[in-house]
Structure formats: C-alpha cells, structure tokens
Amino acid sequence: MAKKFFGYGDFFCSNCGERIEKGKMKCPACGAWYSEKKRYGNSSALGAGGIGWSDKIKDPRFVKYDRYYRKYSHILMCGLSILIPAIILATGDIRPDEEGITVISFIIGVLWLFGLVSLFFSGRNKPDWEGQVVEKRIEHKTRKVKSGDDYIKENYDEYIVVFRLTDGSIKEVSFKDSRTMFDYYRIDDYVHFHGKRYLSAFEKYDKSRDEILFCIKCHQMNDARNNFCSRCGCPLLKGQPSK
C-alpha cells in the first residue's frame, strides 16, 4: 500500500509515528487503529500528558524536521523568485527593459534578504531556562497596515505570559493575535524553554491537566493520548503517566 503524503487529516500514526498507509484501518507497524474512536477506547485524555520532563527531547526526528523545513524554505524562495517576475511581466505592470529588470531584481533581493534573515534568527541556539507563570495579561494595541496605496490603523490584541525564572528575573513571552497558546498556560505552571535551534520550544512540567498537547515543531494541537504528532510525526513531549 502507498503511504499518505498529500491530502487532509492525519499523516502519521499517533501511536508509533510511522507514516499512515493508505487504505489501512490499522497501523502496520504497531497495530494501533487509525480511527480515533477505536484508537482511544475508554481512556481519558485528562492525565494522559503525564507529569515531568519528556525523555523524547533528544529524538532525532526533531533535527530531521528542522532540516526538511530549511530545505523546503529555500526551494520555496527559489520558486517565488521565478513566479513573482513571471506574474509581474504577464500583467504588464513592468516591461522587460533595463528599468524593469532593476525593479524585479530589487524585489527578488528583498525576498531573499527577509527569507535568509528569518532562517538565520530561527536557526540560532538560545539559552535554556526554567520558570513559573506568575501573570497573564492582554494588551489592546494598534498598528499600521497597508491598505491599497495607504496605511490604516488596525486594532489587535497582544497576549502576554509572564514567567519568573529560577534566578529571580522576569521574562515576558508575547503571543500576538494568538489566544490559543495564551490560554494553554495557567498561573503557577512550571515551564522549561528548550533553546536548541532545532527545538526552540516550551514544555510544561505538569501536562496531566491538559487534554491537548501542542507539537513543538508544526504546532498542531494533538489529543493528549497521542504519542506522536499526527500531522508531522514528531514526538509529543509527555511526562510520566499520572496515577
């Protein structure tokens, strides 16, 4: 049977992390049901996340995912470098003369500059830290966004989680326009930040109170009873099962 690479829904077995086989009801590798109703049975998601730091943090799948991400980011930028000039020339907005070539070169240069800078900063190691959630707040702000030929003011919410680190210092983490991650953290949650470039992820110590777990690579929300992300196949960071 062919493995699933395209389409919608799950792509990986949430029990063992192997890619889903098309036309199969069960995973050939581990025997787990693909269907959620049959897969989980009567087990509860609450408590399935466990307590403690995950022993999967050094799993090679994280490094593999990071390499694929960077590889396809470069492929995407190459594709856009061809597609954008083609669209501009096809619409007739710019002519293929000396001035037009200069404009197109500038656009491609800016594209690559932003792309490479983004990959550079996302690929740097950062210091690990641990801390406790001591405050959560929502700040209402405004920003300028382009609308046609002008800029208009737009209201947005910034969701901020405040941590007190083990050395006593305060660290604020901002989630712009994203309430989901903001709601995921509770006051008094103890959190570890994994700063390795292929991780750059937050992990709760006590995940037993959560019915969902976020994949640290693709950020897909997964049922806490899963062992692997059903979207990208990376391990979910789980602790020891709570009793």
Secondary structure, DSSP 8 states (H G I E B T S, - for coil): --B--SSSS--B-TTT--B-BTT-SB-TTT--BSSHHHHHTT--STTTT-BS--TTTT-HHHHHHHHHHHHHHHHHHHHHHHHHHHHHHHHTSS-SSHHHHHHHHHHHHHHHHHHHHHHHHHTS----EEEEEEEEEEEEEEEEEEETTEEEEEEEEEEEEEEEETTS-EEEEEEET-HHHHHH--TT-EEEEE-STTT-EEEESB-TT-SEEE-TTT--EEETT-SB-TTT--B----B---
